[in-house]
Amino acid sequence: MLEKQKSLFQLLLLLVAIITINVISSQVFYRIDLTSDNRYTLKDKTVEILEDLDDVVYYKIYLEGDLPVGLQRMQRRIKETLDEFRVHAGENIQYTFINPSKGKNPEKRQNFYKELRQKGLRATNVKQRDKEGEYSQKIIFPGAVVNHGEEHTAVNLLKDNSKASHEVNLNHSIQSLEYELIDAAYKLTLDKKTPIAFIEGHGELNKFEVGDITKSLSDYYRVDRMNIKEQPEKLNNYNALIVAKPEKRFSKFEKFALDQYVMNGGSVFWLIDRVNISLDSLTRSSDTYAKINNLNLNDLLFKYGVRINPNLIKDLQCAVIPINTSYQNNNPRFSPTPWLYFPLLPSRNDHAISQGLNLIRSEFISSIDTLPAYPGVKKTILLGTSERTKIIEAPALVSLREVEKKQDPRTFRAGRQVTGVLLEGKFQSVFRNRFTDDLQNRLGQKYRENGSETKMIIVSDGDIIKNDVSYKADGKYISPLGYDKYTRQTYGNKGFVMNSIHYLADKEGLINIRGKNIKLRLLNESKVKQDRVKWQIVNGLLPILIIIIFGLARNFIRKRKFTR
């Protein structure tokens, strides 16, 4: 009887323990990610955005149907990511996968494709092989349309870096899924927009030449244009300033105002042409001089820790321009031809700003030297050329006839050149030990010799942020930033600029979501072919043999046991 009571007590104790554990686990949220690269762990900023959602965000993902193996993997990862979103946001995250080609006649299908393109999704052609070995082309839209109330935005999820392999592009796409998906929700649900401004008054790019990036930035920020000379008191109202390809000198007062803006913790995105030359000047005349551009900013940037050199970089990895190659019936014939003065800059994967981007198109870019600056300033290289470069010191004669000459790769040995730098820390004023009373009175604020913690980005080409503008009878037409109409390829300019502004304008938490690094584990194709039969036998026969051996052993043990 005592033994029975003891067993009953143990049973009750076990039930109480199970109930207690279940109650605690239902109140305390925890998840365990056992992957080495934490691929299933959401960033803190992602969780913060999800938990703040107060209405439904609905994802329509157009990646369904008969897909290649790589895109099936991407599809599964999208579903896993959105399921993780639902853990934190509950019913405020809804999603569905749609096959854009299913159940439509050809006419309706083409109309639906057109509708998706108008919303901002990019189509991709996929080559597939059927059971009989025949190849066929299929159009897919590897992206999503995200809805929140009456607002919507398109998200293209598949990276398209022409210099990377399919596997690397796919891996970069999977790495950036969390950022792309949560970024769409973030900008649709954003209540208050941070103020930023383009500086004008020195021949900077006009509102049409930066129209595409301004439109994209306006999803996150209140984007203004301001003149330092006319409105110096408004500088400190902005979280970040963009100086986009100025052509005229900055006055001493304007330079002082910018310097004090930095000293008070303001961030600046400098896009500076050190050499004055453009493709337009070459189209009017096949020869032109590249002249040094004196903007009166050299000492300012030098004090902060960089020097933009008065030179031009020629790079064998370059974009193309249209060159008239022949005349037929007095009509010119233009052909896309490599133009060494337009380097294509590879992105670096050691910082969230430039990680996983397509090549970045530049025009007449210069090299940058990093210099000893005020102690505590950290420098990070964001952009650079390929290793096969040549430096041309300005002033110099540049001629379109250079495309006719055969280039000797052995002469391009200047090595990789720095073209974009991030500076972070506390800067020292360039006006230290100078008389500034009149400048202070005009600016209306007390002079600061040492600055607060801030950051800035310096790029030695203003055209990186410039989009093409077509002037027609019915108005101006703005092309997407980074789009090359000659190759029909979109370069990574917009991604780089957007990431840079996010980083500078105190949205570092959002941009750091891009820092997730999923290790790419690829099969060795030569070994796969070489050992294919062996592994087919091992995977096909070994499990069957193990089961047979286990069954025989179990039968033998049972026989022996019951015979005794």
Secondary structure, DSSP 4 states (H G I P E B T S, - for coil): -HHHHHHHHHHHHHHHHHHHHHHHHHHS------STT-TTPPPHHHHHHHHT--S-EEEEE---SS--HHHHHHHHHHHHHHHHHHHHHGGGEEEEE--TTTT--HHHHHHHHHHHHHHTPPPEEEEEE-TTS-EEEEEE--EEEEEETTEEEEEE-S---TTS-HHHHHHHHHHTHHHHHHHHHHHHS--SPEEEEEEESSS---TTTTHHHHHHHTTTEEEEEEETTT-GGGGGG-SEEEEE---SPPPHHHHHHHHHHHHTT-EEEEE--SEE--HHHHHHSSEEEEEE---S-HHHHHHHTEEE-SEEEEESSEEEEEEEEEEETTEEEEEEEEEEEEEEEPBPSSSTTTTTPPPEE-SS---EEE---STT-EEEEEEE--S-EEEEESSEEEEGGGGGSPP-GGG--S---EEEEEEEEEEE-TTTTS--HHHHHHHTS---SEEEEEEEEEES-GGGGPPPEEEETTEEEEPPTTEETTTTEE-THHHHHHHHHHHHTT-HHHHGGGG--PPP----HHHHHHTHHHHHHHHHHHHHHHHHHHHHHHHHHHHHHHH-
